Amino acid sequence: MQQREARPLLSVALSRDGVWSVNERGPSRVAVAYFPTKWGAMRHAVRVARAKPRCRVAVLEDGGAVGLARDYDNPGSASVETP
Protein backbone atom coordinates (compact mmCIF):
# COMPACT_ATOMS: atom_id res chain seq x y z
CA MET A 1 0.00 0.00 0.00
CA GLN A 2 1.37 3.39 -1.00
CA GLN A 3 1.54 6.07 1.70
CA ARG A 4 0.21 9.52 0.71
CA GLU A 5 2.48 12.47 1.21
CA ALA A 6 1.13 15.06 3.65
CA ARG A 7 -0.13 18.22 1.96
CA PRO A 8 1.16 21.44 3.60
CA LEU A 9 -1.57 23.74 4.92
CA LEU A 10 -1.62 27.53 4.77
CA SER A 11 -4.36 28.95 6.97
CA VAL A 12 -5.39 32.61 6.80
CA ALA A 13 -7.13 33.98 9.90
CA LEU A 14 -8.01 37.26 11.60
CA SER A 15 -6.68 37.56 15.14
CA ARG A 16 -8.54 39.16 18.03
CA ASP A 17 -6.45 42.32 17.69
CA GLY A 18 -7.34 42.81 14.01
CA VAL A 19 -4.14 41.52 12.41
CA TRP A 20 -4.30 38.88 9.65
CA SER A 21 -1.99 35.90 9.97
CA VAL A 22 -0.84 33.22 7.55
CA ASN A 23 0.13 30.02 9.34
CA GLU A 24 2.10 27.45 7.35
CA ARG A 25 2.19 23.89 8.65
CA GLY A 26 3.86 21.08 6.78
CA PRO A 27 5.88 17.96 7.44
CA SER A 28 9.16 19.87 7.60
CA ARG A 29 8.17 23.51 8.20
CA VAL A 30 6.13 25.68 10.56
CA ALA A 31 5.97 29.43 9.91
CA VAL A 32 3.76 32.41 10.72
CA ALA A 33 3.52 35.74 8.88
CA TYR A 34 1.41 38.76 9.89
CA PHE A 35 -0.33 41.32 7.64
CA PRO A 36 -2.45 44.44 8.28
CA THR A 37 -4.97 43.51 5.55
CA LYS A 38 -6.74 40.39 4.40
CA TRP A 39 -5.66 41.12 0.83
CA GLY A 40 -1.97 41.09 1.83
CA ALA A 41 -2.37 37.83 3.75
CA MET A 42 -4.23 36.14 0.88
CA ARG A 43 -1.70 37.33 -1.70
CA HIS A 44 1.15 35.92 0.42
CA ALA A 45 -0.64 32.59 0.97
CA VAL A 46 -1.36 32.09 -2.74
CA ARG A 47 2.21 33.05 -3.69
CA VAL A 48 3.62 30.48 -1.26
CA ALA A 49 1.10 27.82 -2.36
CA ARG A 50 2.03 28.28 -6.02
CA ALA A 51 5.70 27.78 -5.16
CA LYS A 52 5.06 24.36 -3.60
CA PRO A 53 4.37 21.12 -5.48
CA ARG A 54 1.18 20.53 -3.43
CA CYS A 55 -0.50 22.79 -0.91
CA ARG A 56 -3.89 23.73 0.56
CA VAL A 57 -4.94 27.29 1.42
CA ALA A 58 -7.81 27.69 3.90
CA VAL A 59 -9.46 30.89 5.14
CA LEU A 60 -10.66 30.45 8.71
CA GLU A 61 -13.79 32.20 9.98
CA ASP A 62 -14.51 33.24 13.57
CA GLY A 63 -14.33 30.19 15.79
CA GLY A 64 -11.87 28.36 13.51
CA ALA A 65 -14.31 26.95 10.97
CA VAL A 66 -13.04 26.75 7.38
CA GLY A 67 -14.81 29.39 5.27
CA LEU A 68 -12.96 28.78 1.99
CA ALA A 69 -10.35 26.23 0.92
CA ARG A 70 -8.45 25.53 -2.26
CA ASP A 71 -5.88 22.90 -3.17
CA TYR A 72 -2.92 23.81 -5.36
CA ASP A 73 -1.14 21.11 -7.39
CA ASN A 74 1.91 22.53 -9.16
CA PRO A 75 4.11 19.72 -10.51
CA GLY A 76 6.64 22.14 -12.04
CA SER A 77 6.96 24.42 -9.02
CA ALA A 78 10.43 23.27 -8.00
CA SER A 79 11.95 26.09 -10.06
CA VAL A 80 9.74 28.87 -8.60
CA GLU A 81 11.31 31.17 -6.00
CA THR A 82 9.29 32.93 -3.31
CA PRO A 83 10.34 36.39 -2.16
Backbone bond lengths (Angstrom), bond angles and torsions (degrees), N, CA, C in turn:
res aa  C-N    CA-C-N  psi(-1)  N-CA   C-N-CA  omega(-1)  CA-C   N-CA-C  phi
1 M - - - 1.441 - - 1.530 109.35 -
2 Q 1.319 116.35 132.37 1.447 121.28 -177.78 1.527 110.57 -85.94
3 Q 1.335 116.10 132.91 1.463 120.67 -179.68 1.526 109.23 -87.41
4 R 1.346 116.71 131.77 1.467 121.32 178.97 1.513 110.41 -77.20
5 E 1.316 114.97 139.39 1.455 120.80 176.69 1.527 109.32 -74.98
6 A 1.323 116.73 138.36 1.462 120.54 -179.79 1.525 109.97 -67.51
7 R 1.326 115.77 137.14 1.464 121.50 179.56 1.530 107.99 -91.87
8 P 1.344 118.06 123.72 1.466 119.74 177.04 1.533 110.80 -59.95
9 L 1.317 116.28 148.79 1.460 122.21 -179.13 1.516 110.03 -119.52
10 L 1.332 115.96 129.89 1.457 122.86 171.98 1.521 106.78 -111.43
11 S 1.321 117.24 114.82 1.459 119.77 179.09 1.527 109.43 -109.31
12 V 1.334 115.32 134.63 1.460 122.80 179.91 1.525 106.89 -110.39
13 A 1.344 116.29 125.05 1.467 119.55 -176.06 1.526 110.42 -146.80
14 L 1.316 114.80 151.86 1.465 122.34 175.75 1.522 108.70 -93.84
15 S 1.325 116.21 126.92 1.466 119.59 179.60 1.523 110.14 -83.15
16 R 1.324 115.77 171.22 1.463 120.66 -178.74 1.529 112.65 -63.75
17 D 1.322 116.29 -26.67 1.470 119.14 -179.27 1.526 113.47 -92.14
18 G 1.324 118.06 9.51 1.461 122.29 173.59 1.514 115.87 88.09
19 V 1.314 117.86 12.01 1.466 122.12 178.67 1.523 108.74 -101.73
20 W 1.337 116.76 136.88 1.462 121.80 178.73 1.521 109.52 -87.19
21 S 1.316 116.93 136.85 1.463 120.61 178.78 1.516 110.39 -123.52
22 V 1.326 115.07 148.63 1.462 122.86 173.07 1.521 105.51 -117.83
23 N 1.319 115.73 115.12 1.462 122.12 179.94 1.517 108.59 -105.09
24 E 1.319 116.07 123.32 1.469 121.09 178.58 1.517 108.69 -107.38
25 R 1.326 116.16 124.69 1.458 121.52 177.74 1.523 108.45 -131.02
26 G 1.313 114.58 123.58 1.452 120.58 179.13 1.517 109.47 -145.23
27 P 1.316 116.49 179.84 1.463 119.39 -177.63 1.528 113.61 -63.96
28 S 1.328 117.79 -26.97 1.458 119.44 -176.90 1.524 113.27 -126.11
29 R 1.347 118.36 9.24 1.461 119.35 -174.41 1.526 110.60 -151.83
30 V 1.331 115.48 138.74 1.456 122.98 170.49 1.523 106.17 -133.46
31 A 1.341 117.02 125.73 1.463 120.63 -178.71 1.524 109.45 -147.69
32 V 1.330 115.27 153.71 1.461 121.55 177.35 1.526 107.80 -134.34
33 A 1.330 116.20 136.54 1.463 121.99 175.23 1.527 107.71 -130.61
34 Y 1.329 117.19 145.16 1.462 122.12 -176.99 1.526 110.51 -117.65
35 F 1.357 116.16 143.68 1.454 122.59 -177.08 1.528 109.89 -140.24
36 P 1.337 117.64 146.52 1.463 119.98 179.25 1.527 113.49 -75.88
37 T 1.347 117.36 -19.97 1.470 120.39 -178.09 1.520 111.01 -127.35
38 K 1.314 115.28 155.32 1.458 120.79 176.49 1.530 109.92 -65.48
39 W 1.322 116.54 -38.80 1.460 121.03 -179.97 1.540 110.44 -58.65
40 G 1.317 117.83 -45.99 1.457 121.08 179.04 1.518 112.26 -62.41
41 A 1.325 116.85 -41.18 1.466 121.29 179.05 1.526 111.01 -66.15
42 M 1.330 117.06 -42.88 1.469 120.26 179.72 1.526 111.06 -66.10
43 R 1.325 116.36 -42.08 1.465 120.23 -179.91 1.531 109.97 -61.18
44 H 1.326 117.49 -42.84 1.457 121.73 178.21 1.531 110.85 -63.58
45 A 1.333 117.13 -45.55 1.465 121.06 -178.12 1.530 111.26 -61.90
46 V 1.312 117.27 -43.47 1.475 120.40 -179.40 1.524 110.02 -68.25
47 R 1.313 117.53 -39.32 1.475 120.70 178.76 1.533 110.38 -61.69
48 V 1.311 117.17 -44.28 1.467 120.87 178.90 1.525 109.97 -66.50
49 A 1.338 117.44 -42.98 1.473 121.07 -178.99 1.524 111.42 -62.05
50 R 1.316 117.44 -38.59 1.471 120.49 179.68 1.522 112.15 -69.88
51 A 1.319 118.01 -21.29 1.455 121.84 -179.79 1.524 112.51 -85.15
52 K 1.319 117.38 -9.62 1.462 121.79 -178.96 1.526 110.25 -102.64
53 P 1.333 117.27 151.68 1.474 119.14 178.31 1.532 112.69 -62.16
54 R 1.342 117.04 -39.72 1.469 122.22 178.49 1.515 107.53 -144.66
55 C 1.324 116.17 137.42 1.460 119.02 -179.12 1.528 109.40 -163.40
56 R 1.328 116.94 154.81 1.463 122.72 174.83 1.525 108.30 -122.75
57 V 1.339 115.41 133.87 1.465 121.69 175.05 1.520 107.16 -110.87
58 A 1.323 116.88 128.83 1.465 121.78 179.60 1.525 109.36 -129.72
59 V 1.329 116.05 134.14 1.463 121.76 174.77 1.521 106.75 -99.25
60 L 1.328 115.93 121.70 1.462 120.40 -177.36 1.525 110.14 -95.18
61 E 1.320 115.31 135.87 1.468 122.60 177.01 1.524 109.29 -88.97
62 D 1.326 116.74 178.76 1.463 120.58 175.44 1.521 109.37 -56.81
63 G 1.295 117.02 135.83 1.459 120.96 -179.50 1.520 113.21 89.65
64 G 1.332 118.60 -5.31 1.460 121.07 176.20 1.511 116.28 91.27
65 A 1.327 118.22 1.81 1.467 120.08 178.39 1.531 109.77 -73.70
66 V 1.324 116.49 145.18 1.463 121.45 179.47 1.524 109.26 -75.85
67 G 1.332 116.66 119.50 1.461 121.83 178.28 1.517 111.53 -88.03
68 L 1.321 116.77 -44.27 1.459 124.02 178.63 1.516 108.16 -139.12
69 A 1.330 116.77 149.79 1.467 120.50 175.23 1.519 108.52 -151.19
70 R 1.333 115.04 144.73 1.452 119.99 176.98 1.520 108.53 -145.59
71 D 1.330 115.44 137.45 1.458 121.51 175.90 1.521 109.12 -96.53
72 Y 1.320 115.82 139.05 1.459 122.40 176.78 1.524 107.89 -115.81
73 D 1.325 116.90 125.70 1.462 123.46 174.94 1.514 106.93 -120.63
74 N 1.324 116.10 109.96 1.458 122.28 -175.08 1.527 109.25 -126.76
75 P 1.326 118.39 84.74 1.465 119.92 -175.05 1.524 113.88 -61.29
76 G 1.332 119.05 -28.54 1.458 121.17 -178.53 1.505 113.79 -98.56
77 S 1.322 118.56 22.05 1.464 120.98 -173.24 1.524 114.06 -82.14
78 A 1.305 118.52 -0.89 1.463 119.84 -178.04 1.531 112.23 -63.78
79 S 1.325 117.00 -22.86 1.465 120.06 -178.63 1.531 113.14 -94.50
80 V 1.343 118.86 -0.40 1.458 122.31 -177.87 1.522 109.23 -87.15
81 E 1.336 116.42 134.23 1.457 120.81 177.14 1.521 109.38 -104.47
82 T 1.325 117.02 141.68 1.461 120.77 175.01 1.513 108.20 -103.30
83 P 1.337 116.16 140.89 1.475 119.06 179.79 1.511 111.89 -72.84
